């Protein structure tokens, strides 16, 4: 089978897209030649910022001479994006061979799409023997498929309300699930200053070595495109670094630098700076020059929207904002729209043509009822992008600075990426 056929097959192997739990995947993993005894593992959980954290870790480690492999989800344009060996995507052939290896041993055990893909990635990483494997949690942490491995360092970037049907309806409950990746005697890094107490309590209860933002390490802007990190090494020695800013929140950058100090203290400040400067992840405040800034961000909850809003206000003061947004029906679109209304944008709302997609008219009616008047509704993302681009061009003709923000869902961003 080719890769597309395998992916279609994976979708048929389990009646549900999501079924949390480690029993099934652990049974199949025990039958595979998966050996991480000489490979360091970093596991990253959190509501937002997981992908950028993984990307920055890998970039710095590679700049320091380490061989890395990363596993992230979901993908934007191609499944291969999920599985990276160094700075390249896994090939179709590599993925197909790994899927076949899992299928050969799973027997009648039903695996979800994500569980099957996780096992395939782990099998491929075990065979390629990188120095460090960095795993992004798919959902939650405690019962997520990647948690079958014991990490040398575990990171929780932040905790916000999302996936409440699966993880709980409070930040405290969700935090407990995410803290499930921590291990006794191993560093547990917390990237958000305002973290639920349950995360910190779990780390202490199991005897993890806690490194919390605002306590063990801090980050502050220095001006002129730099920021200052202060933290400590594994022996508790205080350290200070002056580093370049990139497109990602400082909290995430600071957490990454602290993790590097613990896992690979031989990496010098120059390599850290190089990795931070060169770390790029599609769809995470990705800026494309279209004669105006086109900003692509897959954020789909209020916490992510707030971070994007802050970055726009900081980096593009005085710009008119054209906002193309499309969301899934199970997301808190009202709270996301409330954040972005503070940018006073020209709205272009798009429908997502997927099973879980939210109809454009729902966003349109909500915005009108909220007092917005500059709103255009489009049935498809392609139509919405055409309208948004024309709006940007019209604003630019009047001599105003303008940017186009595309956000709300992976589907929204992927739809536009296919057009540019």
Secondary structure in CASP SS format (residue, H / E / C, confidence):
PFRMAT SS
TARGET T0000
AUTHOR 0000-0000-0000
METHOD secondary structure of the structure
MODEL  1
X C 1.00
X C 1.00
X H 1.00
X H 1.00
X H 1.00
X H 1.00
X H 1.00
X H 1.00
X H 1.00
X H 1.00
X H 1.00
X H 1.00
X C 1.00
X C 1.00
X C 1.00
X C 1.00
X C 1.00
X C 1.00
X C 1.00
X C 1.00
X C 1.00
X C 1.00
X H 1.00
X H 1.00
X H 1.00
X H 1.00
X H 1.00
X H 1.00
X H 1.00
X C 1.00
X C 1.00
X C 1.00
X C 1.00
X C 1.00
X C 1.00
X C 1.00
X C 1.00
X C 1.00
X C 1.00
X E 1.00
X E 1.00
X E 1.00
X E 1.00
X E 1.00
X E 1.00
X C 1.00
X C 1.00
X C 1.00
X C 1.00
X H 1.00
X H 1.00
X H 1.00
X H 1.00
X H 1.00
X H 1.00
X H 1.00
X H 1.00
X H 1.00
X H 1.00
X H 1.00
X H 1.00
X H 1.00
X H 1.00
X C 1.00
X C 1.00
X C 1.00
X C 1.00
X E 1.00
X E 1.00
X E 1.00
X E 1.00
X C 1.00
X C 1.00
X C 1.00
X C 1.00
X C 1.00
X C 1.00
X C 1.00
X H 1.00
X H 1.00
X H 1.00
X H 1.00
X E 1.00
X E 1.00
X E 1.00
X C 1.00
X C 1.00
X E 1.00
X E 1.00
X C 1.00
X C 1.00
X H 1.00
X H 1.00
X H 1.00
X H 1.00
X H 1.00
X H 1.00
X H 1.00
X H 1.00
X H 1.00
X H 1.00
X H 1.00
X H 1.00
X H 1.00
X H 1.00
X H 1.00
X C 1.00
X C 1.00
X C 1.00
X C 1.00
X C 1.00
X C 1.00
X H 1.00
X H 1.00
X H 1.00
X H 1.00
X H 1.00
X H 1.00
X H 1.00
X H 1.00
X H 1.00
X H 1.00
X H 1.00
X H 1.00
X H 1.00
X H 1.00
X H 1.00
X H 1.00
X C 1.00
X C 1.00
X C 1.00
X E 1.00
X E 1.00
X E 1.00
X E 1.00
X E 1.00
X C 1.00
X C 1.00
X C 1.00
X C 1.00
X C 1.00
X C 1.00
X C 1.00
X C 1.00
X H 1.00
X H 1.00
X H 1.00
X H 1.00
X C 1.00
X C 1.00
X C 1.00
X C 1.00
X E 1.00
X E 1.00
X E 1.00
X E 1.00
X C 1.00
X C 1.00
X C 1.00
X C 1.00
X C 1.00
X C 1.00
X C 1.00
X H 1.00
X H 1.00
X H 1.00
X H 1.00
X C 1.00
X C 1.00
X C 1.00
X H 1.00
X H 1.00
X H 1.00
X H 1.00
X H 1.00
X H 1.00
X H 1.00
X H 1.00
X H 1.00
X H 1.00
X H 1.00
X C 1.00
X C 1.00
X C 1.00
X C 1.00
X C 1.00
X E 1.00
X E 1.00
X E 1.00
X E 1.00
X C 1.00
X C 1.00
X C 1.00
X C 1.00
X C 1.00
X C 1.00
X H 1.00
X H 1.00
X H 1.00
X H 1.00
X H 1.00
X H 1.00
X H 1.00
X H 1.00
X H 1.00
X H 1.00
X C 1.00
X C 1.00
X E 1.00
X E 1.00
X E 1.00
X E 1.00
X E 1.00
X C 1.00
X C 1.00
X C 1.00
X E 1.00
X E 1.00
X E 1.00
X E 1.00
X E 1.00
X E 1.00
X E 1.00
X C 1.00
X C 1.00
X E 1.00
X E 1.00
X E 1.00
X E 1.00
X E 1.00
X E 1.00
X E 1.00
X C 1.00
X C 1.00
X C 1.00
X C 1.00
X C 1.00
X E 1.00
X E 1.00
X E 1.00
X E 1.00
X E 1.00
X E 1.00
X E 1.00
X C 1.00
X C 1.00
X C 1.00
X C 1.00
X C 1.00
X H 1.00
X H 1.00
X H 1.00
X H 1.00
X H 1.00
X H 1.00
X H 1.00
X H 1.00
X H 1.00
X H 1.00
X H 1.00
X H 1.00
X H 1.00
X H 1.00
X C 1.00
X C 1.00
X C 1.00
X C 1.00
X C 1.00
X H 1.00
X H 1.00
X H 1.00
X H 1.00
X H 1.00
X H 1.00
X H 1.00
X H 1.00
X H 1.00
X H 1.00
X C 1.00
X C 1.00
X C 1.00
X C 1.00
X C 1.00
X C 1.00
X C 1.00
X E 1.00
X E 1.00
X E 1.00
X E 1.00
X C 1.00
X C 1.00
X C 1.00
X E 1.00
X E 1.00
X E 1.00
X E 1.00
X E 1.00
X C 1.00
X C 1.00
X C 1.00
X C 1.00
X H 1.00
X H 1.00
X H 1.00
X H 1.00
X H 1.00
X H 1.00
X H 1.00
X H 1.00
X H 1.00
X H 1.00
X H 1.00
X H 1.00
X H 1.00
X H 1.00
X C 1.00
X C 1.00
X C 1.00
X C 1.00
X E 1.00
X E 1.00
X E 1.00
X E 1.00
X E 1.00
X E 1.00
X C 1.00
X C 1.00
X E 1.00
X C 1.00
X C 1.00
X C 1.00
X C 1.00
X H 1.00
X H 1.00
X H 1.00
X H 1.00
X H 1.00
X H 1.00
X H 1.00
X H 1.00
X H 1.00
X H 1.00
X H 1.00
X C 1.00
X C 1.00
X E 1.00
X E 1.00
X E 1.00
X E 1.00
X E 1.00
X C 1.00
X C 1.00
X C 1.00
X C 1.00
X C 1.00
X C 1.00
X E 1.00
X C 1.00
X C 1.00
X H 1.00
X H 1.00
X H 1.00
X H 1.00
X H 1.00
X H 1.00
X H 1.00
X H 1.00
X H 1.00
X H 1.00
X C 1.00
X C 1.00
X C 1.00
X C 1.00
X C 1.00
X E 1.00
X E 1.00
X E 1.00
X E 1.00
X C 1.00
X C 1.00
X H 1.00
X H 1.00
X H 1.00
X H 1.00
X H 1.00
X H 1.00
X H 1.00
X H 1.00
X H 1.00
X H 1.00
X H 1.00
X H 1.00
X H 1.00
X H 1.00
X H 1.00
X H 1.00
X H 1.00
X C 1.00
X C 1.00
X C 1.00
X C 1.00
X E 1.00
X E 1.00
X E 1.00
X E 1.00
X E 1.00
X E 1.00
X C 1.00
X C 1.00
X H 1.00
X H 1.00
X H 1.00
X H 1.00
X H 1.00
X H 1.00
X H 1.00
X H 1.00
X C 1.00
X C 1.00
X C 1.00
END
